[in-house]
Amino acid sequence: MHGAPEVLSTLADRFDATAFDAPAGRARLRLRVIGDRDWDATVEHGLMRLAPANGERPDARLAADPATWRRIADDVRGGMEAFSRGKLKIRDDLHLGVGFLAATSGMSGPERLVLDRIATEHGEIALMQAGEGDDVLLLHGLGATKASFLPTIAALAGSFRVTAIDLPGFGDSAMPVGAGYDPPFFARAVAGVLDALEIERAHLIGNSMGGRVALEVGFEFPELTGQLALLAPSLAWLRERRWAPLLRAVRPELGLIQPAPRIVVDRIARAMVPGGNDGWSAVGVDEFLRGYLTPRGRAAFYAAARNIYLEDPERFWGRLRELQGEALFVWGREDRIVPIGFARHVRDALPGAEHLELACGHVPQLEAPRETHAAVRDFLVRAPLLTPR
């Protein structure tokens, strides 16, 4: 570490391997102090080593100005706060970038963010966890990862033990070829996660596809399910699906083949997402591409998307009417993926459910975090799980 800036040396000295997870067993993080040279923090065998950056491609990149790095080094909470405010940029692999912040925070109490993986019958599942209290499990949307719930973990960890997972086929979790990647498959995977973590019952928060998975857990495993907070959840289409016959004939395993070069896929993905080169949007595209640019990740994405489109509406809406427990639905008035018009059908099927409409799009926890998390927290604290751990 000779010659490294003092702020980076301070962080490296605080490195706690128990909070850091490197799926490949080794990780290279490029740390940029704007206006100075780049440094590589290499993690291997539980140790972190700092050295001047070389030509090797890093697994993740973190960049901030000197004053921000200094605040991060001086305040154990500084890293995640700087990231959430946009003062610290993390690109490429958010699992490793956030893992670096968690492992160098110096925190040791229950509020400490920990990144880990657990073994389940569906393979290894990657997760982030913080806090203590009743358990809350966070389920991301199609093409997203647990990273889309970082603000939610920060908002709820003071009252709950919050765990965000990468569903099988996404992020850093196992990507089994030929798996169903439909709601029953994901619900069984969630039940396996709860079993592996020795959680008897948990509140579930799901965004988009994750909301549909949370509902399936409620349908199939009501004994495991507390309150359901559903953020712009994917629901079975009620209008005509003209592409259904074609999609039924196309196998998602074709995703194992990628005809387009990486640079082309990257350019298309960022062009399709407003602000795809900056802020949370850029981070989200990074996370999407990290999975999609692998054969198994593409196959999982196509299979899950196909299953969302092909879901039988008559069966889904009939089952929704029989849902046990309490549910909160959060809708975005500007959501073009799950239009707010679905709220009327949910009210017909579940007259006792609560609803919140916000001036946002499809990802309320990122687009309207203050209102979303206040409503979710108030909703969850009204019904303690009352299960011993």
N, C-alpha and C positions, 0 to 999 in steps of 0.2 A: 504493500500500500504506500510505499515511499513516494512522495511527490503528489499524492492525491489530495484534492481539496479537503480541508478539515471537516467540512460538513458531511462529505461522503464517507470519510474515515469514521466519523462518529456513528453514522448509520450502520456501517459494516461491523463496527465493534459491538453494536446492539443486536446483531443478527441472531435470531432464535429459530433454529431449524424445525422445531416442533410446530411452528405456525406456517411453514412454507411447504408447498407440494410441487415437485417437478415431475410430471408424468413420465418424461424420458429419462429420469434419473440424474439429469444434469441440465443446467440452464445458464444462458448467457444474457444478461440484462445490460443494455447500453444506457448509461446515465449521462445526460447532457446538462452541463451548467452553461447556460446561454452566455456567450461571450468568452468562454474558455474551451478547452479541449474536451473531447468525449472520453469517458472511462467505462470499462467493462467490469461488471460485477459477475463473476463466475461462481456458481453454486454447485458443489459436488461433494458427495460423502458428508453432507451436513455442515460443510464449511463454506464461507464466502471469501473470495479473494478479489481484490481490486487491482486493475492494471490498465495502462493506457489502451484505448480501443485500437483494434487492428482491423484487418480487412474482412474478418469473419462476419457472416450475417448474424445479427443478434436474434434471440427469440422474442424479446420485448424491448421497447424503447420508452424511456422516461425522460422528460425534459422540463426544466423550470429555470427561472432566472435565479441569480445567487441569493437574493433576499428570500425567495420562496423556499429554496433548499435550506437556508439558515433557520427559517421558522419550522420547517419539518424536523430538523435536527434538534431544535430547542424544545419543541412541544410534542409529547408522545402522540397527541391526536392530530398533529399537523398534516401528516401525509394524506389521509383520507379527506380531510377538510379542504386541503389545497386542490386535490383532484376533483372534488365535488364542485368547487368554485371555478374550475377551469384554469387555475393557476399552474397546475401540474398536468402535463399532457402524457398520456399513456397510449401507446400504439402497439399493434400486432397482437400479442398474446396477453389479454387482460388478466387471465388466471395467474400468470407469472408476475405481471406488473403489480397487481393488487397484492399478490403473495409477498412481494418484496416489501411493500408498505406495511403489511401486517407483521412480517417477521422482523422488521427493524423499528417497530413502534415503541418498544420497551414496555408495552402493557403486559400485565400478568393476571389481571382480574377477569371476571366473566365478560366484561365489555370488549375484551380483546377479540379481534377477528382472526379466525383460524381457517386455513384452506387445507383440505384433506381429501382422501378417497377411501371408500369403504367397499368391501367385497359383498356382492349379492348374487343371487342365482342368475341374474341378467348381466353379470359382469361387474367390473368396477364402476362405481358412481362417484363423480367428483362433486364436492360440496364446499360451501362457505358457511361458517357458523359463528354466531356471537350472541351474548346476552344470557339471561337466566330467567326462569319462570315457566309458565305454560308454553308448550311447544307450538311453533308456527312453522309450517313448511311452505316454501315458495316455489312455484312451478312456472317456468318461462314459456314464451310463445314459440311458434314455428320459426326456425332459422335463428332464433336468439339463444342465449345461454343464461346461466345464473347471474352473469354480470348485469343484466337488465334490472336486477333487484338490489343493486348496491345501495341506492338511496333508501329503499325499504328496510334493509337490514339496519342501517344507521338510525332510521326513524323509530323502529320498534324494539331494538335490542335493549333499551332501558326498561322495558316492561315484560319482555318475553325472551325465551330462548329461540332464536330465529335461525333457520337452516334453509339455504337456497341450494338447489341441486341442478346439475346438468342432467336432463332426461336422457335415457339411452338413445344413442344416435346423434347426440349433440354435444358441443363443447369438448370437455375432457373426459367424458364418460365413455363406456364401451359402446361400440357400434356394430352389433351383430348383423351379419349379412343374412337376409331372408326373414328377419323378424317382422312381426305384424305391423308395428309402428302405428297402431290404431288405439283408440281410447282404452279398450280392455287390456292391451299389452302394457301401455303406460301405467294404468291403474295397478296392475300386478307389480310393476317395477316400484311404484311408490310404496305399496304395502311391504315390499322387500326392504326398501330403505328404512322404513319405520321399524321393522323387525331388527335389522342390523344395528340400528342406533338405540335399540331397546326403548323405543317410544311407544307407549300403549295407545295414545290418542293424540291427535294434533289438529289444530286449526289449519286450514288450507287457504292459501292465496294464490290465485292463478291468473295469468294474463294471456289473452288470446287462446291459443291451443292449450296452454297450461290451465286456463279456466275450464275448458272442456274436460281435461284430464281430472281436475279437481271434482267436477260433477260426477265423473265415472267412479271415482273413489267413493263418493257419497252414495252412488247407486249400489256398488258392489261390496263395499266395506264400511257400512254405516257405523259399525262398532269402533272403527279407527278414526272416525271423522268428527271433528268439532264443528265450529262455525266455518262457513264458506264465504270468502270474499272474492268475487269474480270480477276481474278488471277487463272490460271489453272482451268477454269470453266468446270463443268460436262456438256457434250453434248451428244445428242442421238447417240447411237452406230450405225455405218453403216455396220458393219460386222454381220454375222449370230449369233443369240443369241440362242444357242441350249438348254439353260435351261428355256427359256421363257414359254413353255407349263406347266412345273412343277411349276414354280413360280406363274403363274396365278391361279393354283389350290390350292396353300397354302395360308392360311389367316395369315396376320401379327399379328393378335391378339394372335397367339400362343406364341408370345413373352411375354405374361403375365405370362407364366410358365417358371421358371428357374431351369432346372434339375441339373446343375453343381454347386458345392459349390463356394462361393465367392473367396476363395483362389486359386481355380483352374482357374477361369475366369481371375483373376488378373495375374496369372503366364503366361497364354496363351497370354493375351493382351500385356504384356511387352516383351515377347519373339518375337512377331510379329513386334514390332516397334524397329528399330535400336536405341540403347541407351535409351531404355524404362525405365531405372532406374535412369537417370540422366538428368539434364538440362531441356530444353524446351520439350524434348520428354517425360520425366517423368511427367511433368506438364500436357501435352496433354493427356497422358494415364489416369492420375488421373481424369481429366475432363470427359473423355469418360466413365470411369467406374462409376463415380458418377451418371450418367444418366442410363447407361446400366444395372446397378445392381438393378434398380427399375423396377417393372413390366410395368408401363406406359412408362418408358424410353426405355425399350427393344422393346415394341410394336411400338413406334414411329420410332425407329431406323430401324427395319425390314421393316416397311411400306415405309419409305423414300428410303431405299436401293432398295427395290422391284420396286418402281416407277421409279427410275433412270434407272434400267436395262430394264424395259419394255417399256420405252418411244418410241412412234412411230417415227422413223427417218424421214419418208417422210413428216409428218406434221411439225415436229420441223424445219427441214432445209428449208422448204418452208416459214415458219413464219420468220425465221432469215433473209431471203432476204428482208423482208418488215420492218425490224427494223428501227425505227426513231432515230434521234440523233446520237451523236458521241460515239464511243466505242474504248477502248484500251484493247487488249488481251495480257496478260503476260504469257509466257510459260516457263516451266522448261525442259531443255534438258535431265535431268535425271528422269523426271516424269514417273513412271510406272503405274500410275492410269489413267491419261489423257495424253496419249502420244503426243509428239509435232507434230506428223503427222496430228493431227486434224487441225493444223494451215492452212494447204493447203485447206481444205474444207471450213474453215471460210473465207479465202481470196476469194474463188470462190463465196460464198454467200454474203459476205459484202466487196466488193472491196475497199470501202472507210475507213475501220477500220484500226487502228494502231496496230502494233505488236511489242512486245519486247521479245526476247529469252534470257534466263539467264541460267547460270551453276548451276542449283538447281533442287530440286524435285518438290513435289506437293504443297508445302506451301511457295510460294515465299516471303511473308511478314515476315516469320520467318527464312527462309534459306538464303535469299539474301535481307535483309531489306534495306540496303542503296540504292542499285540500284532500287529496287521495289518502294520505297517511293519517291525517286527523280523523277522517271518517272511518277508516279501517280500524284504527286503534280504539275509538269509541265503541265500535261494533263488537270487537273481540273482548274487551274488558267486561262487557255486560254478561258474558257467559263463561266463567272460569271452567276449565276442564275437570278440575277436582279429581284427577287421577294421580296416585302416588307414583314417583319415579324411583 
